[in-house]
Amino acid sequence: MAAPEGSYNFRAAAVVGFIVGAVDIFIAARFLGKLLGASSASAFVHFIYQVSSVFVAPFTGIFGDTGSKTNTFETASLVAIVVYAVVGWGVVVLIRIITAPHGTKPATS
C-alpha cells in the first residue's frame, strides 16, 4: 500500500516529541520547585532535582540566578527548556523532511 501524499514517519516524530516533552516537564518542575522553595529533603523533590540536573547542567552559569537561599529564580532551567524545545522541533522537522516520499512536500506544522 502506497503512503498518502505528504506523509512522513509520524511515530518517529511522536517519539521525539514525547521525549522532549518529558524532559521539559522535569525541567519545569525543577524550575517551579526552586522558585517556590521546595524542600530537597522530600524524596519526590530530590528525585526531580536529580533527574533534571543532568539536562540543566550544560546551561548553568550562562546567566546568574536570583533570589534567596530557599527561593531561587534558576535561569539555567528556563534556557534549557527553550533550547530543548527548539532542538526537538528541529529534529521533528528533519524527520518529516527525510521520511517524506520523494517528489512531495513534507507535512508542515
C-alpha positions in Angstrom: 0.0 0.0 0.0 1.5 3.4 -1.0 1.8 6.1 1.6 -0.5 9.0 1.2 0.9 12.1 -0.4 2.8 14.3 2.0 3.1 11.6 4.7 6.1 11.2 6.9 7.2 8.9 9.8 4.7 10.0 12.3 5.8 7.6 15.0 9.4 8.8 14.9 8.2 12.4 15.2 5.9 11.5 18.0 8.6 9.7 20.0 10.9 12.7 19.7 8.0 15.0 20.8 7.3 12.7 23.7 10.9 12.6 24.9 11.4 16.4 24.6 8.1 17.0 26.4 9.1 14.7 29.2 12.5 16.4 29.6 10.8 19.8 29.5 8.3 18.8 32.2 11.1 17.6 34.5 13.0 20.8 34.0 9.8 22.9 34.5 9.1 21.0 37.7 12.7 21.8 38.8 12.2 25.5 38.0 9.0 25.7 40.0 10.4 23.8 42.9 13.4 26.1 43.1 11.3 29.2 42.7 8.8 28.2 45.3 11.4 26.8 47.7 10.5 23.2 47.7 12.5 21.2 50.2 15.1 18.9 48.7 14.7 16.7 51.8 11.5 15.4 50.2 12.1 12.2 48.2 10.0 13.4 45.3 11.6 16.8 45.1 15.0 15.2 45.4 14.2 12.8 42.5 13.0 15.7 40.3 16.2 17.7 41.1 18.4 14.6 40.4 16.8 13.7 37.1 16.6 17.3 35.8 20.2 18.3 36.9 21.6 16.3 34.0 19.7 18.3 31.5 20.2 21.7 33.1 23.9 21.3 33.8 25.1 22.4 30.3 23.3 25.8 30.8 24.4 26.5 34.3 26.4 29.8 34.6 25.1 31.4 31.4 23.0 33.8 33.4 23.1 34.4 37.2 20.4 33.0 39.4 18.5 35.4 41.6 16.5 35.1 44.8 17.2 33.9 48.4 18.7 30.6 49.5 15.3 29.0 49.6 13.6 30.7 46.7 15.8 30.7 43.6 14.9 32.0 40.1 17.1 29.5 38.2 17.7 30.9 34.7 19.5 27.8 33.6 16.3 25.9 33.7 14.5 28.4 31.5 17.3 28.4 29.0 17.3 24.6 29.0 13.5 24.4 28.4 13.8 26.7 25.4 16.9 25.0 23.9 15.5 21.5 24.2 12.1 22.6 22.8 13.8 24.3 19.8 16.2 21.3 19.2 13.2 18.9 19.5 11.2 20.9 17.0 14.2 20.9 14.6 14.6 17.1 14.9 10.9 16.6 14.1 11.1 18.8 11.1 14.2 16.9 9.9 12.3 13.6 10.4 9.5 15.0 8.3 11.8 16.1 5.5 13.9 12.9 5.5 11.0 10.5 5.6 8.6 12.3 3.2 8.1 10.5 -0.1 10.2 11.8 -2.9 8.6 14.4 -5.1 6.1 15.5 -2.3 6.1 18.4 0.1 6.7 17.4 3.7 3.9 18.0 6.1 4.1 21.3 7.8 3.5 22.1 11.4 
